[in-house]
Structures are given as C-alpha cells and as structure tokens.
Amino acid sequence: MSEDDAHDPYDLDALVGRVDPDRWLSSRFIPNGETRADVIALYAFDHELARAPRVASNPLMGEIRLTWWTEVLDEVFEGRTVRKHPTALALAAAIGRHGLPRPRLEAMIDARYRELSAEPMKLGEALEWADGTAGAAAVLAARMLDRHADEDQALAGGRAWAIGRLIGTAGLAGPDVGPILNRALKDAAGLPVSAFPAIAHATLARVRAKGRRPSELEARLRLFLAVARGRV
C-alpha cells in the first residue's frame, strides 16, 4: 500500500500538503476557498503525473499511466462522463469553472514522458521539462486566480521553482544553471497580487537549489515575506 492509499483519497488538500508542501503553502494565500480547492486539484493532477514514472515497473507501464490521464482530458473536453477518480473529478470541475486550456494540461502530461528514460537530462531538456511541469501548472494556477495575469511571468516563476529542485535533488549543474535560475526569478517579477500565490513558492528555489528542505516554519516565513513584498 502506498502512502497515498493510506489516506482519504478525496481529501486532496491533505494529499498535496503531504507530497507538495511548497505549493500547498502557497495555496494558503488564496482567499477564496473554492478557487483554492481548484488550484489544489491542479497540484494533485501534477502529483499523479509525477507518480506515473516512479511507480511504473517499466517504461511501457509508465506510458499507460500517462495515457490514462490523457483519456481523462478527452472525457472532460468532449463533455463525457469523467471516470470516478478523486483527482480526475476535481480537475474536471476546475477546468469547467475556469475554462482552463487543454494545451497547457497536455503539456504537463507530455513533459513526464521524459522521466521514463533513465538518461540524465541535458540542460535544454531540463528547461523544457521545467516549463512543461511546474511552469505550465503556474500558468494555469495564475489563470484561475486572475484571468488577466501575465502568462510569461507565471511561467518564469514555475520554471524557477522547478530548476531549484532539479539543482538540489537531481544534480543539475553547469556554469549556465545559476544564471538561468536567477533570470527565471527576475522574469517572474510583476505578477499581480491577485495571482501571486501561483508562484509564491518560487521564493524557495534558491534554498532548494542548495539541496536543503526548509523547515515548515522557515518556509512559511519565506512565503509570507514574498507575498508581502509581491516578489520572489
């Protein structure tokens, strides 16, 4: 039994709090409860995609798991009955309420296929992966919070957070990596207060890049200061 299976499968907020504490903390700054739940559904979707390569016994099984989520999008966007999976149902509701575009959701799925290969990512691949995973999620979350939010700024914030994690946990290295992280953080500047919780967790990117997981207290303080200043 996995850790996910040991808890209430419909409590997505608790799930994301366990598996994705950085973005869960960011979501605490979303004042509207329904919108917060929709953003949490997006992060739960990303978690399911991230699990696919990890839990699959071989690449083919990983592809089957990712295809399953493409079929969920087919059901949602074709107006068919969505399969009874907690995350699928919550994601469908979020898509319907906010008019989320399918291409960004598909990008989140497509990016995970790269993880089915055991070959280390080159820098260009890592940046594409960062944009397709956390970057796309940040764009979609920002859209839910403010339909007029700048997509490029949101994408940069998501990219920065993902790059920081890759540096700290996957050994992404090289002379260009640090400047790319700094550039992404700079490019995220200017996102309006209404959409800022979509990228507030990017303020932890440099900490994550050092291979350090901040305590909950430190993470809360860093995010509070980032939200108060409106910049990561």
WOFENTA-V325584 format. One record per backbone hydrogen bond with DSSP energy under -1.0 kcal/mol. NH is the residue of the N-H (numbers start at 1). CO is the residue of the C=O. If there is no record, write none. Layout:
nh=NH co=CO
nh=NH co=CO
//
This chain:
nh=7 co=4
nh=11 co=8
nh=12 co=10
nh=15 co=11
nh=16 co=12
nh=17 co=13
nh=18 co=14
nh=19 co=15
nh=20 co=16
nh=24 co=20
nh=25 co=21
nh=26 co=22
nh=27 co=23
nh=28 co=25
nh=29 co=26
nh=30 co=27
nh=36 co=32
nh=37 co=33
nh=38 co=34
nh=39 co=35
nh=40 co=36
nh=41 co=37
nh=42 co=38
nh=43 co=39
nh=44 co=40
nh=45 co=41
nh=46 co=42
nh=47 co=43
nh=48 co=44
nh=49 co=45
nh=50 co=46
nh=51 co=47
nh=52 co=48
nh=55 co=51
nh=56 co=52
nh=62 co=58
nh=63 co=59
nh=64 co=60
nh=65 co=61
nh=66 co=62
nh=67 co=63
nh=68 co=64
nh=69 co=65
nh=70 co=66
nh=71 co=67
nh=72 co=68
nh=73 co=69
nh=74 co=70
nh=75 co=71
nh=76 co=72
nh=77 co=73
nh=78 co=74
nh=79 co=76
nh=80 co=75
nh=85 co=83
nh=89 co=85
nh=90 co=86
nh=91 co=87
nh=92 co=88
nh=93 co=89
nh=94 co=90
nh=95 co=91
nh=96 co=92
nh=97 co=93
nh=98 co=94
nh=99 co=95
nh=105 co=101
nh=106 co=102
nh=107 co=103
nh=108 co=104
nh=109 co=105
nh=110 co=106
nh=111 co=107
nh=112 co=109
nh=113 co=110
nh=115 co=112
nh=116 co=113
nh=117 co=114
nh=126 co=122
nh=127 co=123
nh=128 co=124
nh=129 co=125
nh=130 co=126
nh=131 co=127
nh=132 co=128
nh=133 co=129
nh=135 co=130
nh=136 co=131
nh=137 co=133
nh=138 co=134
nh=139 co=135
nh=140 co=136
nh=141 co=137
nh=142 co=138
nh=143 co=139
nh=144 co=140
nh=145 co=141
nh=146 co=142
nh=149 co=146
nh=154 co=150
nh=155 co=151
nh=156 co=152
nh=157 co=153
nh=158 co=154
nh=159 co=155
nh=160 co=156
nh=161 co=157
nh=162 co=158
nh=163 co=159
nh=164 co=160
nh=165 co=161
nh=166 co=162
nh=167 co=163
nh=168 co=164
nh=169 co=165
nh=170 co=166
nh=172 co=166
nh=177 co=174
nh=180 co=176
nh=181 co=177
nh=182 co=178
nh=183 co=179
nh=184 co=180
nh=185 co=181
nh=186 co=182
nh=187 co=183
nh=188 co=184
nh=189 co=186
nh=191 co=188
nh=195 co=192
nh=196 co=192
nh=198 co=195
nh=199 co=196
nh=200 co=196
nh=202 co=199
nh=203 co=200
nh=204 co=201
nh=205 co=202
nh=208 co=204
nh=209 co=205
nh=211 co=208
nh=212 co=207
nh=219 co=215
nh=220 co=216
nh=221 co=217
nh=222 co=218
nh=223 co=219
nh=224 co=220
nh=225 co=221
nh=226 co=222
nh=227 co=223
nh=228 co=224
nh=229 co=225
nh=230 co=226
nh=231 co=226
//
